[in-house]
Amino acid sequence: MRYISTRGQAPKLNFEAALLTGLARDGGLYVPETWPQWSAGQFRKLAGKPYEQVAAAVTKPFIGSSLKTAQLDKAIAAAYGTFRHQAVAPLVQVDESLWLMELFHGPTLAFKDVALQLLGQLYDIVLKERGERITVVGATSGDTGSAALEACKNRQSIDIFILHPKGRVSDVQRRQMTTIEADNIHNIAIDGSFDDCQDMVKAMFNDPKFRDRVNMSAVNSINWARVMAQIVYYVTGALALGAPDRAVNFAVPSGNFGNVFAGYAARAMGLPIDQLIVGSNRNDILTRFFNSGAMKMSKVAPSLSPSMDIQVSSNLERLLFDLFDRQGKKLGQAMTDFRETGSFAAPKRGWAATAKLFKAYKLDDRETLAAMRDVHKRTGMLVDPHSAIGLAAALEARISGKGSATPTIALATAHPAKFPDAVEKATGIRPALPAHLADLLSRKERLSELPNDLGKVQDYVLAHTRLGHNR
Ligand SMILES: *Cc1c(COP(=O)(O)O)cnc(C)c1O
């Protein structure tokens, strides 16, 4: 399998190179040159099989010869062995035609673990073979930092540094990062805002001498391998409800469009998915896009679902690439114009099919709380604000008649205990942390505090990363 850039101007890469490269050199995102085509029989053979086995079968064609079968199997076993539910991504029935898929049984209680746990393993295998070592540097406003740290901890070829704004992340979020015991992970509390942290990470990437010296990398959401890992649960979910002999819908709370794009990829492989139902919070650029074909950038506003507080959904570019008939140059021009003018219109060709496949809904905070309250009243289930948005979008699609009678799986992207204040506000019940995290608030923390000073942070990284060893 070869990977091409959505902007058409970067070299084609194999899986290993696409994994290590992340963003393409022309500013585009890597996508498979062609989608693997699976027959109904190929899907049928995986029905009822353990998650790990489905993961191996689904990822294999994307990885090609970059990894040996035994290496891939081992990586998958290690990645999903960290999950607290044997099914990895279990389904819970909500009503006669609606299911919730719990993607939050990983170490940090959010769906990003599904992709990042595998990514950490794949990085380590590939780097060890090349005799290379990388330094991952990232900034977090609270949520993604812990998933990245958990994915990289104890990986021999990776050192990771996560910057967070001191005093501006919640106790639980900070402790999920600072109580991880591993020598290769480093938490830095910066005396500044999240933007200050992010600006410093950008400045480090833009400092070639520093970047090369530490072999700097990112594990961000545009990495193809993350999308690939997420295709797996679309397959297990659909198979459990009768695919390939019955079609299903998926409802997905969306920010960067990475999760729902994996559903699009599963469908492109031949999985019978009728509709992909997208849920947004008040930052609703995706909802506006799917309802009109036009996008207009506006300011990010904080909401009860902070992991979806995004205005430009980076992974949408992968869908737009197909909408532009895979003409990278044309898409590149459109994206440049979008950055300059703040608006974008989809090409008319192909739009009808896109509008039919995707249905999009928006919920503000009040509606999100109402959705959480409603599902609790009807079923006794506690859901987090992100998951509630996907669930409500699924119900809206059904009520409006725009959704078919097809069974729908709503993806639950975070454990309710990750957002206890919102859950309590909606239902009056404060969800408890799962048993393995119950003592989180009494565990020993490990972090360093640094001023908002690029030079000092760079010195710290240089002093603590394991340079040279593995080369
Ligand atoms: C990241 C995240 C999302 C959004 O996923 P995208 O792939 O960015 O669309 C939704 N819910 C939670 C809990 C998340 O952490």
The ligand as an SDF file (V2000), in Angstrom:
LIG
                    3D

 15 15  0  0  0  0  0  0  0  0999 V2000
  -11.0110   13.9700   20.4620 C   0  0  0  0  0  0  0  0  0  0  0  0
  -12.3800   13.7120   20.9850 C   0  0  0  0  0  0  0  0  0  0  0  0
  -13.5300   13.8600   20.1680 C   0  0  0  0  0  0  0  0  0  0  0  0
  -13.4560   14.3350   18.7230 C   0  0  0  0  0  0  0  0  0  0  0  0
  -12.8550   13.4070   17.8810 O   0  0  0  0  0  0  0  0  0  0  0  0
  -12.3440   13.8490   16.4340 P   0  0  0  0  0  0  0  0  0  0  0  0
  -11.6340   12.6830   15.8800 O   0  0  0  0  0  0  0  0  0  0  0  0
  -11.4480   15.0270   16.6670 O   0  0  0  0  0  0  0  0  0  0  0  0
  -13.5470   14.2300   15.6520 O   0  0  0  0  0  0  0  0  0  0  0  0
  -14.7730   13.5600   20.7110 C   0  0  0  0  0  0  0  0  0  0  0  0
  -14.8930   13.1830   22.0090 N   0  0  0  0  0  0  0  0  0  0  0  0
  -13.8330   13.0510   22.8090 C   0  0  0  0  0  0  0  0  0  0  0  0
  -14.0480   12.6340   24.2240 C   0  0  0  0  0  0  0  0  0  0  0  0
  -12.5360   13.2900   22.3470 C   0  0  0  0  0  0  0  0  0  0  0  0
  -11.4850   13.1590   23.1740 O   0  0  0  0  0  0  0  0  0  0  0  0
  1  2  1  0
  2  3  1  0
  2 14  2  0
  3  4  1  0
  3 10  2  0
  4  5  1  0
  5  6  1  0
  6  7  2  0
  6  8  1  0
  6  9  1  0
 10 11  1  0
 11 12  2  0
 12 13  1  0
 12 14  1  0
 14 15  1  0
M  END
$$$$
